């Protein structure tokens, strides 16, 4: 990869949540590994002028996320997000685009949590 290249991984805001249900153990474990990979690769590839980051979306209104969830369940999810709503896929995509563009040239080794303030 030439200098100025960008590597952007996908993580999840669940890696920092304390209310993760047991069925998400494997999912969270793999995303935690990705976040550590970001930190290490950023150090390794930074010397070559390559940035490495991740975006960790919170609940996002995609077909996959919405599938099988009742309105009651979606209402509960919205209550744990300070902005009071589920994110839109375009909002998350804009974070990726910013990191991939000139705005992200000095950002490396970071996990950007696009999640409406969900902790």
C-alpha positions as CSV (number, residue, x, y, z in Angstrom):
1,X,0.0,0.0,0.0
2,X,1.4,3.4,-0.8
3,X,1.8,6.2,1.7
4,X,-1.5,8.0,2.4
5,X,-3.5,4.7,2.2
6,X,-6.2,4.1,4.8
7,X,-7.2,0.8,6.5
8,X,-10.6,1.0,8.2
9,X,-12.0,-2.0,10.1
10,X,-15.5,-2.5,11.4
11,X,-16.0,-3.0,15.1
12,X,-19.1,-2.5,17.4
13,X,-20.1,-0.3,20.2
14,X,-20.9,-3.5,22.2
15,X,-17.2,-3.9,23.0
16,X,-17.5,-1.2,25.7
17,X,-21.0,-2.1,26.9
18,X,-21.4,-3.7,30.3
19,X,-24.9,-5.1,29.5
20,X,-23.9,-7.6,26.8
21,X,-25.9,-10.8,26.8
22,X,-24.1,-14.2,26.7
23,X,-25.0,-15.0,23.1
24,X,-22.8,-12.0,22.0
25,X,-19.7,-13.4,23.6
26,X,-18.0,-14.7,20.4
27,X,-19.1,-11.6,18.4
28,X,-17.7,-9.3,21.0
29,X,-14.5,-11.3,21.3
30,X,-13.7,-11.0,17.6
31,X,-14.5,-7.3,17.6
32,X,-12.2,-6.7,20.6
33,X,-9.5,-8.5,18.7
34,X,-10.1,-6.1,15.8
35,X,-9.7,-3.1,18.0
36,X,-6.4,-4.3,19.3
37,X,-5.3,-5.1,15.7
38,X,-6.0,-1.4,14.9
39,X,-3.7,-0.2,17.7
40,X,-0.8,-2.5,16.7
41,X,-1.1,-2.0,13.0
42,X,-1.3,1.7,13.3
43,X,2.1,1.7,15.0
44,X,3.6,-0.7,12.4
45,X,2.2,1.0,9.3
46,X,2.4,4.6,10.5
47,X,6.1,4.6,9.5
48,X,4.9,4.0,6.0
49,X,2.3,6.8,6.1
50,X,-0.6,4.4,6.3
51,X,-3.4,5.1,8.8
52,X,-5.3,2.3,10.5
53,X,-8.6,2.9,12.3
54,X,-12.0,1.3,13.0
55,X,-15.5,2.5,13.1
56,X,-17.7,1.0,15.9
57,X,-21.4,1.7,15.0
58,X,-24.1,1.4,17.6
59,X,-27.6,0.2,16.8
60,X,-28.1,1.1,13.1
61,X,-31.4,0.7,11.1
62,X,-30.3,-1.9,8.6
63,X,-32.2,-4.9,7.4
64,X,-30.0,-7.2,9.4
65,X,-30.3,-5.2,12.7
66,X,-34.1,-4.8,12.4
67,X,-34.9,-8.4,11.4
68,X,-36.8,-10.2,14.1
69,X,-37.0,-7.3,16.5
70,X,-40.4,-6.2,17.8
71,X,-41.3,-2.5,18.2
72,X,-41.1,-3.1,22.0
73,X,-37.5,-4.3,21.7
74,X,-36.6,-1.4,19.4
75,X,-38.1,1.0,21.9
76,X,-35.9,-0.5,24.6
77,X,-32.8,-0.1,22.4
78,X,-33.7,3.6,21.8
79,X,-33.9,4.2,25.5
80,X,-30.2,3.3,26.1
81,X,-29.1,5.7,23.4
82,X,-28.7,9.3,24.7
83,X,-29.9,10.7,21.3
84,X,-33.1,8.5,21.8
85,X,-33.1,6.9,18.4
86,X,-31.5,4.2,16.3
87,X,-28.8,5.4,13.9
88,X,-29.1,5.6,10.1
89,X,-26.7,3.7,7.8
90,X,-25.9,6.9,6.0
91,X,-24.7,8.4,9.3
92,X,-22.3,5.6,9.8
93,X,-21.1,5.6,6.2
94,X,-20.2,9.3,6.6
95,X,-17.8,8.4,9.4
96,X,-16.1,5.9,7.1
97,X,-15.9,8.4,4.3
98,X,-14.4,11.1,6.6
99,X,-11.7,8.7,7.8
100,X,-10.9,7.6,4.3
101,X,-10.7,11.2,3.1
102,X,-8.3,14.1,3.8
103,X,-10.0,14.8,7.1
104,X,-8.7,11.5,8.4
105,X,-5.0,11.9,7.4
106,X,-3.9,12.6,11.0
107,X,-6.1,10.0,12.7
108,X,-4.6,6.6,13.3
109,X,-4.9,3.8,15.9
110,X,-8.4,5.0,16.9
111,X,-11.8,3.4,17.2
112,X,-14.5,5.9,16.3
113,X,-17.8,5.1,18.0
114,X,-20.6,6.2,15.8
115,X,-23.4,5.4,18.2
116,X,-25.4,8.4,19.3
117,X,-23.5,8.6,22.6
118,X,-24.3,5.0,23.7
119,X,-21.9,3.8,26.4
